[in-house]
Structure formats: structure tokens, C-alpha cells
């Protein structure tokens, strides 16, 4: 049953009272006055049928069908479908439906195939079958449709027998069922941008090349609404080459009727009816925006006209004076941006007012605009004797590479100690660490292998989460990491680099392989399997030696005698004692070989020589539970010394592998929850 709005109360009363004559007169009058209001007629017919007036309702609907006989056939089809629902066994309505559909869709290339698949005259439910015919024939092969996520394409095939139609998009035929097509395909009118993209790509490319603004206007007019900048770029894909996009967009947005609101890819792009209307829209948006947002709007739109630039400058200067006492960082930004727009005007918030702030270092660090922050730093340097300390503090907070260049260059020789500190502890100033690494690479200062280990450590630190993509570039061909491994001075140093490289989590294999291959080219001997040393305490080594001696001098001779005795018993095939002794001999021999090999590879741990800059074999580590604050001590030793029940773990265990390489302050994730490394000390025997 078609959904329909409720009937007016006075008409519902007539239905309830079964006054069909009055309702017929009302129906006839309504057809003449508002015959296009099909939902009303369908609702009234359904209500009358419920009251026993089915024959009257069908007759009235036939009158409505005749009223729509001269139209395009769509409304008549809908009325006939409603009749078929009410009188599914009526042969006349079947014939009328079939005739109307053929008349309505005459010349449709898929008409015969669809009608053959859904014969109305044989259908048990003619309304359902006729409805499917109308739904199928609403699509047309050769027509251009838009499919979200795919783009525009031409309908290449309709096969109702298989319930499939195929849309050809960018050389690929996308299959859709009827239901999917109804949900996803939108027919595009003649002059739609996306239709022209399919039918006349060369002409559209020429338009975009010669008249960027007109091409943008056509796109926005086609959709009839603003689009995001990302949507605009996606729709121009294939029309404007990727390497020409910036030039195209710069030229298109210069048109004074183009309005861009917001920033980045989510910025909204709209087309105003005139340049004056566009400026008024910009002014309105500017006046309604908070001060910080006004700066961005002024930057984007000040070039529209000199009058608009002066309007922005006056408003920003007024905001700066108003916020000088309460928000000096923002007041400075406002004043500097007003000065750029109106260079001849006096500063609304001059440098001496900024320097009078109680905590000028904090104020400068909160200036978000790079150019304004850099100018504030220069003012600090000119007026404050303590500027080196303020510059050093700012380096730890600074995010912009250009400002970091200003800070380091200003400090000159005084920046050397600070640079060394940052390179030793990257998390103290993540952005400055990346800046220093870049500079060292550019100046070919890559003789220090410790920088490689600092890079691999930094990739594991949470503080570098926003810089991880940039950090990974160091590990690409020609990158800093490659230069560092090529500068390795010994096989042992190179092996340590290889070990550090293998431990870096989240580094793509192709980048890891680039650095690894550079190492192996310089030290081909690293390609051979490295002998794996076994670390143990002196006591554990002595116990193993004693065990080996006992096996050789006691166990093995005793077993040999047992084998000799058992052999004297005769037939060896069923001699249990002999076979048992033989198996024990094989076990003892294998055990002796294993212990001998392990002892040959064993290196004794010396507490006095343990480096406690990070968790290593031979360290005692204090951990603090991140949730409860409870602390405990664990010791990392070799497998021969492992006693988990006493919090002594083998460095080969999963628990220890999570800890190895960590430094004080690092947070480690364990199965029972995260813990922080509080202290690292040599283990004591």
C-alpha cells in the first residue's frame, strides 16, 4: 500500500459515515482542481475500500487515470498501479498497464527485454510486475549517471533476466542490481560538469586550461551547492593534471566571485552571484567570526580589493587594542596582521607593550603565527639582556623549522651545548631534534654513530607521533640513516646499528631494507650469521662447567660400563637393558656437546662494566605500575640465571624483550598493564 498522509477530519467523517455520493462529488471536484495530488486520492480510495466501497474507489481511480491520459505517462502509471493493487484480478487494468508502459517507454532500447522478463498479463500481482517494469525502464543504456565513490560513467548494459546492469566508469564496468542502481545512480543533465567529463573530456580540459574560474563555476553550478576543496579536486581529477593543480587552483580562486571558507582540504568552495555580493558575504563572515578566525579570513580575502583590505586592517587593529591586556599573544598577532594589510598605520600593539608582559617567554611561545612569532623573538633579542635563555627555552617548544633556524643562528656558538643535549635526549625537543638531524645531513656532518641510535630510539617515542612520517624519510635512499651507516668505522659498530635497525617498530620493510643493504655493502661479513653469545653470571658459568665435568668423568663412564654389561647378556634385538643404556648414552653425548658449545659462546657478566643508560642484560630495573603506582624490582640476566619466582628474568624471555633498550621514564606495555621505568642500576651478585 502506498504511504499517504492522513485525510482531513471532515473528509474522514464522510468516509466513516459511508457517504459515498458526497465523496464522489468531492473526488470529481478535486480532480479538476488538484489532480496532481496523487497521495490524497490514493489515501481516500484506500479508506473508502476499507468501508466496503471498493468498487466505487476503483471507478474513481479510473476517472483519475483518464485525467492523466495526456501527460507523459508517469502519473497515469502510478494511478493504474494503485488500481491493480486494489483489483489485482481485473483483466482490464492489466491491459491498460501494459499499454501505458509501452506508450510511456516507447523507443526504450531495453523495453522488449524488460517486458519479456516481467509479463503483466500473466502476473499474479500485476501491480508488482508493472512496478518493476517502470523501475527498470527508468534507467536507459547510453545515459550518463553519477555514482558516489566512483564518479560519472555511461550505462553500458541492462540485463533484467540476471538482475544486473553495468556502469562503465574509467574503463571499468561496475555491476549493480536494480536496487543498488536505484540507491546509487543519479542521472546527469545535459550541461552537468561530470557529464561533460565523460562525453567531452578534451573540451573540458581546454576550458580548465584556458578559463580556470569558468570551469570551477560550471562544477559548482552543476551541483547547485558549495563543495569542499577536496571534492573540487576529486572532480577535476583527469581534467587538471596533478602537477598543474596548484597553478589551476590559484588562478581559479582569484576570481572575485569565488568564496573559500575554512582551511585545508575541508575548506568550503562556493560561487557568489557577483563580486560585490561575494565581498558582502566575506564581510558578514568576518564580522561574525572570533578574533583568531578573523586573521585567517583576512589573509584569504584581503586581495579581493583595497577597500576590503583596509576594512580588515581597521577591525584587526581594534581587536588588538581591545585584547592587549588580557590576551597579549593574540593581540600581537592581530596587530602584526593589521600592519601587513595597512603598512602606513601605527601599530595597535607595539613591541614595547609585548615586552612589558610579565612572562614574555610564555607569551612569545603562544603566538601561533610563524612570522609574527619570529618578529616577536627579534624584538626580545633587541631589548632583553636575557634573550639567550629565552631563546633556549623557546627551542624546546618551537614547532616551525624557519623559526628554529632563526633561534639557532642567533645563539651561534652558544647553541653547541644545547644541540648536543637535544641529540642525546630527543624527547626533550622533538621538532628541534628533527631540525638538527636535517641540518647535520645537509652539512654532511654524519661522523657520529650515536645519531643513528638516537634516530631509531626516537621512532619508538610517543613524543614523535606527529613527526613519525618525517622521521621515516631519514631511512629512504640518500637519507640521513643511510649516510650514518656508511660512516660506520668498525664491524662491531655496524653490527650494533643492524641490531638497532631490526628493533625499530613501525618502520616499513622497504625503508629498513634500504639502510640494511647500505650496511651490508660496506661490511659484507655481516651477511654471515653472527655467532650468538650467551651471557651468564660467573656463578652460573662455574655450575655449568661442573656439570660438564661430572657428565664426562662420572655419568658417561658409568653408562659405558652399563652398556658393556648389558651387551654380554646376548641377543641385542630384545635386550631391553642394552637399548636403555644406549639411549642414555645418546642423551649424555648430546648434553655434553650442548653444554660445551654454550660454554664456548658464554660471556661472563661483570656488574662493574654494565652500561645503565638503558635496560640491558645485567641491569636491575625498578618499575612503577602506571595505574596503581606500586613499584617492584626486576633483574635481567641470562637463561642460566633465570628465576622468575624471584623476579629474575632471562633476556631471552618475552617479558625481558619488552624491557630491553628502554630508558628511564619510558612507559612499557605488559600483559598485566603499562609500567614506567623508574630507575636502572647494575645487578649485584
Secondary structure, DSSP 4 states (H G I P E B T S, - for coil): ----PPPPHHHHHHHHTT-HHHHHHHHHHHHHHHTT-HHHHHHHHHHHHHTT-HHHHHHHHHHHHHHTTTS-SHHHHHHHHHHHHH-TT-HHHHHHHHHHHHHHTTT-TTHHHHHHHS-GGG-SSHHHHHHHHHHHHTS-TT-EEEETTTEEEEEEEEETTTTEEEEEETTEEEEE-HHHHHHHEEEPPTT-HHHHHHH-HHHHHHHHHH-HHHHHHHHHHHHTS-EEHHHHHHHTTTTS-GGGHHHHHHHHHTSTTEEEESSGGG-EEEE-SSHHHHHHHHHHHHHHS-HHHHHHHHHHHGGG-HHHHHHHHHHHHHHHHHHTTT-HHHHHHHHHHHHHHSTTSPPSS-HHHHHTSTTHHHHHHT---HHHHHHHHHHHHHH-TTHHHHHHHHHHH---HHHHHHHHHHHGGGHHHHHHHHHH-GGGSHHHHHHHHHHHHHTT----THHHHHHHHHTT-GGGGGGHHHHHHTTSTTSHHHHHHHT--SHHHHHHHHHHHHH-TT--HHHHHHHHHHHHHH-GGGGSPPP--EEE-HHHHHHHHHHHHHIIIIIHHHHHHHHHHHHTTS-STT-HHHHHHHHHHHHHHHHHHHHHHHHHHEEE--GGG---SS--TTEEEEEEETTT--EEEEEEE-GGG-BGGGTEEETTSHHHHHHTT--TT-EEEETTEEEEEEEEEE---
